[in-house]
Amino acid sequence: MSRSRLPLITAAASFGFFVTQLDVTIVNVALDAIGAAFDAPTAQLQWVVDAYVLALAAMLLSAGAIGDRVGPRRAFVAGLVLFGVASAACGFATSPLMLILARVAQGAAGALLIPPSLALIAHAAHGDDKRRASAVGWWTAAGGVSIAVGPVLGGLLVETLGWRWVFFVNLPICALGAVLTLLVAPPTPAKPRIPLDIPGQALAVAAVSLLVGGLIEGGHRGWTGAPLLALVAGGLLAVAFVLFERRAAHPAMPLSVFRQRPAWTAVVVGSALNFTYYGLIFVLGLYMLRALHWSPSRAGLAFLPLTATFIVSNLVSGGLVARFGARTVTTAGVLVAACGYALTARLGVDSDLIQMLPGFVLIPGGMGLAIPALTSGLLASVDRHEAGAASGALNACRQVGGAAGVAIFGALAGVDAVAGLRSSAIAAAVVLVAAGALAARVRA
């Protein structure tokens, strides 16, 4: 029954990924209006964005474990409800602090949407690698659509209804996703008798919070003092988490999952992809505004080829995985993206959009092929009852990788936008060549 409903279940699961990715981009265009409304300094506005990313990354591991224990469908619907409530709190915020705290709640609820949504797909497509790969491609494409739609929709809402509606718009999306899930997704297995690993989850949340927070603050305050202490403490807690999980009777993150090479390779390669992409997107924005002196609207339109190509390649990836296998498609996608970064390193102070297009097509084209393929490979390599925990680990590490990319590449571009873009693009190409070599070594 669930296989026959796979397209509808995929659509329902995609609502969760759509809304979590939407809130990564839609808020950026509202920051000036929020700052004017609250007379908020730049540092507070940055945390309006970063608080969401930090909470999302910190809670993903716990969300995967919770989803496996209460059942993916129940966890996913609860996540949609909580995301809607947190979005309403953001919209009704009366101070920057209230808004930042509501964004933390929104990020935590968003974490509860990603692993269970993938687990719903894994259960519905169990035993059918081709259909699972195609479904994951559609799920990933939903995120690409939301990233593309976010700035445009946000600008329209801010100019017509006000900044609060960039949060209120989430309410009907969450409601539709919850209703569709309850209608089409059958109840999924849960493991309620296994107790939650509270100490392990607390260590994971603390470690990721300190690592991501240290990276965010280090990017604009420097890599000494509090940011350095946060990174060191986060690293030590990450080591403590691994040691604790090795001995835990019921670990939040079953380390046995990563004894399989495809699983830990997917995490490493996925982190490298986010590190390079989010880092370079941040630097490209500075380059367009500071070096080319483009308007924000022109810069926003320039990014459309990135997002459009991402969507197309996401949808193509599933069919290619079914034909050639996850390893081949992942490796090819990573190396295609590396070529795009190498071409981007040639841009200078006199470059135009035509010169940017080759990189803007190859980067998302390669990533759009690789991400569904490595996600599908991960789900195929683990027991379906551990799909939530495994996908939680993958997406948590990807979020940390993205934060690291913004912090490190942003620091390179802080003095000279052109030199920063070139050095960041070269670094991204080198990182992805190494990631492609790693992906190629996975047994088919």
N, C-alpha and C positions, 0 to 999 in steps of 0.2 A: 504493500500500500504506500509506504513512504517513498519508494523509488518512483512510483507513478506521479507522486506529488512533488518530486524534486524541484521542478521549475518554480512552483509556488513557494516551497520552503526556502529556496535560494533567494527569491524576491523578498520574503519576510526577513530572512537573516541579513540581507543587504541593507535594510532600513537602519540596522544598528551601526554598520560600518559607515554608511552615508552620513548619519547625523554626527558621529564622533569626528569624522574628517572635516565635515562642514564647519564645526566650531574651532578648528585649527585656523581657518582662513577668514571666515566671515567677520570675526571680531576686529581684525586689523584695520579695516576701513572705517570702523566706528570709534577708533581711539581718540581722534581729535575731538569728536563730539562728547565723548565721555570725559575727557580732560577738561573741556570747557564747562560741562555741567557740574563737575565736582571741584574745579580748580585744582586738579591733581597734577603733581610733578611727573616728569618723564619716568622716573624710577618706579612709581606706582603703576603707571600705564603699562610698563614692561611686564610687571608681575600680573596684570590682568590677563596677559597672554600666557606667561610662563607658568602661572599657578595651575592652569588647566593641563599643560603638558607634563608638569612634574607629577601631579596626582594621577594622571593617566598611566604614566610609566611605572610609578611606584606600586600601583594596585593591580597591575596586570597579572602577576604571578598568583596573588591571592584570588583574583577573579577566576582564573583557570581552575584552581583547586576547588573553590566554592561551587563553580558550575558542574564539575565532575561529581560532587557529593550531593547536591540537591537536585541535579538533573539539568541539562542544558536549556530545555524549554522554559522551565520555571525561573532559572537564573536570568535568562534573556529577557523575559517579560518583566521581571522585577527591575532589571537594569533600565529598560525603556521608561517604566513608571518613575523611577528615581531620577533619571536624566531629565524628564519633563518637569518634575518638581524643582530640581536644582536650577533649571533654565528659567522657571518662573521666578525663583528667588533672585537670580541675576537681573531679570527685568525689573523687579520691584526694589532693587538695591537703592539705598539712600546715602551711601558713603562709599569711598573707594575700598575701605576695609571690608565692608559687607559684600561688595561685589567680588573682591578677591577670594573671600571665604566661600562664597557661593560657587565661584569658578573651581575651587578645590573639590567641592562636593560634586560638581558637574564632571570633572575629570575622573573622580572615583567611580561614579555611576557609568561613565563611558567605558571604563576598564571592564565592567561587568557585561558589556555588550560584545566585545571582540572575541574572546575565547569561546563563549557559549554559542555564538553565531556560527563559527567554524565547526564546532562540535555538532550542531544541528545538521550542517551539510554532510559532515563525515558519517553520521548515523544514517541519513537518508540515502546516501550513495554507497553504503557499505558493500564492498565486493565488486564495485564497478569503477575501476580506475579512470576510464575515459570520461564517464559522466561526472565524477568527482572533480577532475581537472577542469572540465568545462564550467562547472558550477563555481569553483573557486575563482576562475577567470571573471565571471559575471560579478561575483562578490567584490573582487578587487576593483573592477571597473566602476562599481558604485562609489568607491572612495575617490577614484579619479574624477568622476562627474561632480562630486561635491566640492572637491578642491577647485575645479574650474568654475563652478556656479557661485561659490562662496563670495569672492570679492564683488562680482556683478550684483548678486542678490543683496549683499550687505549694503552696497552703495545706494541701490534703489530704496531699500527700507530706511536708511538713515535720512535720505533726502525727502522722503514722503511722510513716513510715520514716526521717525525719531529713532535714536540709537537703541532704545529698549527692545525694539522689535527684532533686532538681530538675535535676541534670546527667545522672545515669545514665538518666533517662527518654528522653533523646535517642538512646540507642544502638539500641533496637528501631525507632525512627522512621527513623533513617538506614539501617539494614539493609533495611527494607522498601522504602524509596525506591530504593536501589541495585539491589536484585533486580528490582523492577518495571521500572526503566529499562532494564536489560540485556535483559529479556524482551520489551519491547514497542517500544522506540525503535530504529529502524534506525541504523546508523552514519551520522554526519553529516560533511559535507565539512570538511576541515582544510586549512590553508595552511602545512605544515611547512617548506617551503623558504624562507619569509620569516622572517628573524631577528627575535627579540624586541627591542623598543626599550628596552633596559635603562636608559640614561640618562633617557629620557623618563618611564619608569615610576617611577624613583627620585625624579625631580622631583615627580611627581604625588603619590606617597606622602608625601614630606616636606612638600609644600605643604598637603595636606589634614590631615595629622597636626598641623601647627602651627596651622592655622586652627581645627580642632575643639578641640584642646587649649586654645588661647587662649580660645575661647568658653566652654568648660567651667570653666576656672579663673577667668576674668573674672566669671562669674556669681556666685561666692561670695567672691572675693578683691578685687574691684574691677578697674577697667579701666586701671590704671596698672602700671608695673613689668614683671614677667615676662609677664603676659597680653598687655599691649600690644606688647611686643617680639615675642612669638610671633605675634600677628596681623599685624604689619608684615612680619615675615620670611616668614610664610605667603603674604601677598599678593604680595610680591616674587618668591617662588618660583613662584607661580601664573602671574605674567606671564612669567617665564623659561620655564616649561613651554610656554606657548602659542607663544612665539617659537621655541623649540627644535623643537616639533612642526611648525611651518610649514616647516622646512628638513630635517626628518628624512626619510630615504629610505623607511623603513618605520615610521611613527609608531604609538605605542601608542594614540593617539586621533586617527583620521583627521579633521582639521578640515574636510575636504570634506563630511563628513556634515552639518555644521551650516551649510552654504551654503543648505540647504533651510529655508525659514521654519518648516514644521511641526516640524522636529527641534529647533531652538534654542528655539522657543516652548514645546515640551513640557518642556524642561529648566527654563525660567524658571517656568512655571506649576506644575510639579511641586514645585519648591523652595518656592514661595510656599505651596502647600497644606501641605507638611510643616512649614514655619516656623510657620504659624498653628495647625495642629492640635496638634502636640506641645508647642508653647509654652503654649497655652491649657489643655490637659489637665493640665500640670504646675501651672499656677496654680489651676485648678479644685480640684485635690486639696488645695492649701493653704487655699483658701477654705472647703471643706467641713470640714476639720479645725480650722482656727483661728477662722474667723468663725462658722460654724454649730455648731461643737463636736460634730460627728458622730464616731462611732467609726470606726476603719479599715474594719471589715466593712460598716458601713452605707454608707460612701463608696464602697467597691468595688462594692456592689450597685447604687448609683446610676449607675454608669458603664455598666451593662448595656444601657440603651436606645441608647447611643452605638454599642456594638459590634454589637448586633443589627440596627440600621438600616443600618450599614455593609455587613453581609453581604448583606442583601436588595438594596440598591441596586447592589452589585457585580454581582449576578447579573442584574439588570434591564438594566444598562448595555450589555451586548453586543447585545441585541436592538434597543435604541434606536439604537446606532451603526449597525447594519445598515440601519435604516429612515431615520434622519435625518442620518447622517454624524458623524464624530468631532468636527468643529469645533462643531457645534450642541450636541451632548451635553456636550462639555467646557465650553463657555461657560455653558450652563444650570446645570451642576453647580456650577461655581465661584460663580456668583451666588446660587444657593440656599444654599450654605454661608455666603456673606457675610451673607445675611439671618439665618441662625442665630446668627452672632456678634453681629449688631446686637441681636437679642432677648436674648442672654446678657448684654449690657452693662447690662440693666435690673435684674439681680439685686442684692439687698442683704442686710442682716443678718437680715432676717425672712423670707427666701424659703424655699420648700419645693420638694420634688421636682416637684410639679405645675407650678410656675412655671418650672422648668428644662426641662421636657419639650419645649416647642416648639423651643428651641435644640438640645437633645440629639437631636432627630429631624432637623432641617434640616441641621445641620453634617455629620454622617456621611452623611446621605442625599445631599447635594450632592457631597461628596468621593467617595463610592462610585460615583457616576455619572461623575465627571470623571476619576479616575485610570485606570480601564481604557480610557476613551475616548482620553485623551492618549497612553497607552502604545501602544494599537493604532494611533493616528495616526502615532506615531514609527516603529513597525515598518513601516508601509506606505510611509513616505517615504524609507527607506534600502534599499540593496541587502541581500538576505538574508544575504550573507556578512559584512556589517558590523553585523548585528543585535546581536551580543554587545557590541561596542564601544559602540554607541549606547545600548543599555539600561544598560550599565555607567556611562556618563556621566550618564544620567538618574538612576539610583538613587544614585550618589555625591553628586550635587548635592542630591538630596532628603534624604540623611542629613545633609549639612552644614546644609541649611536647618532641619531638625528640631533639631539641636544649637544653632543660633543662636536659634531660637524659645524653647527652654528657658532659655538663658542670659539673653536680653533680657527676656522676659516674667517670668522668675523674679526678676530684679533689680527689676522694677516692683512685684512683690508682696511684696518682702522686708520692707517696713515696715508696710503696711496691706493685708491680704488682699482686702478689699472694693474699695478704690480701685484696687489692682493688677489685679483681675479686670476691672473696668469699663474701665480704660484699655487693657488688653491686648485685650479683646474689640473695642473701637472700632478699635484699630490693626489687628487681624486683618481686620475688615470692610473697612477702607480698602484694605489690601494686596490682598484678593481682588477687590474691584471693579476695581482696576487690572489684576490678572491676567486677569479676565474680559474686559476691554476688549481686552487683547492677544490672547487666544485667539480673540475674535470676528473679528480682522483676518486670521486665517490663511485662505488660499484653500481653498475646499471641494474 
